[in-house]
Amino acid sequence: SQKIEQNSEALNIQEGKTATLTCNYTNYSPAYLQWYRQDPGRGPVFLLLIRENEKEKRKERLKVTFDTTLKQSLFHITASQPADSATYLCALIYGGYQKVTFGIGTKLQVIP
Amino acid sequence: GAGVSQSPSNKVTEKGKDVELRCDPISGHTALYWYRQSLGQGLEFLIYFQGNSAPDKSGLPSDRFSAERTGGSVSTLTIQRTQQEDSAVYLCASSRRGGGGASETQYFGPGTRLLVL
C-alpha cells in the first residue's frame, strides 16, 4: 500500500528564512499532490496543488516542486513569518478517483 | 452555507454508548468525505460519498462504524458501542464534484472532538 513520509520532527526556522518541508511517497506516483495547512483545533486548509506533469508551482510566498523520479515533493515558504507557524500536510490523489491519502504532517514553528 | 459545518464540536461519551456525528457540507458540493485524526497521527480516510452513495467504505475501521448521507447533503457518521480507541477528531470535508479525474479542492469542517471515557 502507498506510504507517505513527511519529516515528523518539528521544523524550527528563523523569521525571514525559507522553510522547506519534504513529502516522500512509495509505490506509484499520484496524478496530483496537494499541500494543506492545519492550525490547532481546526480542519486542514488547501494551499496548493501540483500535477504529476508539472515540476513546480508557485503562489505568492509558496512554492511546491514535484519530482516523480525521486518520488518527492518539496514545499517552500520564502520570507517566513511567525503567522506561517502551523502543521503542513501533503496529500496524494490518484486519477479518476477522489480518495485523498494524507501524510502525518510537519509542524513548522517560525521564530521571531 | 459559507463553509462545512460539523456538530457537535465536542462529544464526551461513556464506553459502550452510541454516538452520532453530523456534517453539513458546502451547498452544492456532491462529494463528501469523513476522516479521523488521532493525536500524533495523520488523517485517516474513513468513507467517501458521491451524492447519496458511498463508492468507497474501505476506511471504516470496524462494523461499529457506519455512515449515511441523505438528499445529497447532510451526512451522519454513527459509531456504535464506542471504545476508548475511538477517541479522536472526526473531520468532514466536501468538494464540488469528486471523481472524474480532475482533482478537486477539499474543504474541511472544524471537526468533532470525541472522547470516550
HADDOCK unambig.tbl for C-alpha pairs under 7 A between the chains (distance, minus, plus):
assign (segid A and resid 42 and name CA) (segid B and resid 110 and name CA) 4.86 0.50 0.50
assign (segid A and resid 42 and name CA) (segid B and resid 111 and name CA) 6.94 0.50 0.50
assign (segid A and resid 43 and name CA) (segid B and resid 91 and name CA) 6.87 0.50 0.50
assign (segid A and resid 43 and name CA) (segid B and resid 108 and name CA) 5.32 0.50 0.50
assign (segid A and resid 43 and name CA) (segid B and resid 109 and name CA) 5.65 0.50 0.50
assign (segid A and resid 43 and name CA) (segid B and resid 110 and name CA) 4.80 0.50 0.50
assign (segid A and resid 43 and name CA) (segid B and resid 111 and name CA) 6.35 0.50 0.50
assign (segid A and resid 44 and name CA) (segid B and resid 108 and name CA) 6.09 0.50 0.50
assign (segid A and resid 45 and name CA) (segid B and resid 107 and name CA) 6.86 0.50 0.50
assign (segid A and resid 45 and name CA) (segid B and resid 108 and name CA) 6.87 0.50 0.50
assign (segid A and resid 46 and name CA) (segid B and resid 105 and name CA) 6.67 0.50 0.50
assign (segid A and resid 95 and name CA) (segid B and resid 101 and name CA) 4.76 0.50 0.50
assign (segid A and resid 96 and name CA) (segid B and resid 99 and name CA) 5.42 0.50 0.50
assign (segid A and resid 96 and name CA) (segid B and resid 100 and name CA) 4.88 0.50 0.50
assign (segid A and resid 96 and name CA) (segid B and resid 101 and name CA) 3.80 0.50 0.50
assign (segid A and resid 97 and name CA) (segid B and resid 98 and name CA) 7.00 0.50 0.50
assign (segid A and resid 97 and name CA) (segid B and resid 99 and name CA) 4.22 0.50 0.50
assign (segid A and resid 97 and name CA) (segid B and resid 100 and name CA) 6.35 0.50 0.50
assign (segid A and resid 97 and name CA) (segid B and resid 101 and name CA) 6.16 0.50 0.50
assign (segid A and resid 98 and name CA) (segid B and resid 98 and name CA) 5.30 0.50 0.50
assign (segid A and resid 98 and name CA) (segid B and resid 99 and name CA) 4.88 0.50 0.50
assign (segid A and resid 98 and name CA) (segid B and resid 103 and name CA) 6.92 0.50 0.50
assign (segid A and resid 102 and name CA) (segid B and resid 42 and name CA) 6.45 0.50 0.50
assign (segid A and resid 102 and name CA) (segid B and resid 43 and name CA) 5.79 0.50 0.50
assign (segid A and resid 103 and name CA) (segid B and resid 42 and name CA) 5.69 0.50 0.50
assign (segid A and resid 104 and name CA) (segid B and resid 41 and name CA) 5.72 0.50 0.50
assign (segid A and resid 104 and name CA) (segid B and resid 42 and name CA) 3.68 0.50 0.50
assign (segid A and resid 104 and name CA) (segid B and resid 43 and name CA) 6.82 0.50 0.50
assign (segid A and resid 105 and name CA) (segid B and resid 42 and name CA) 6.66 0.50 0.50
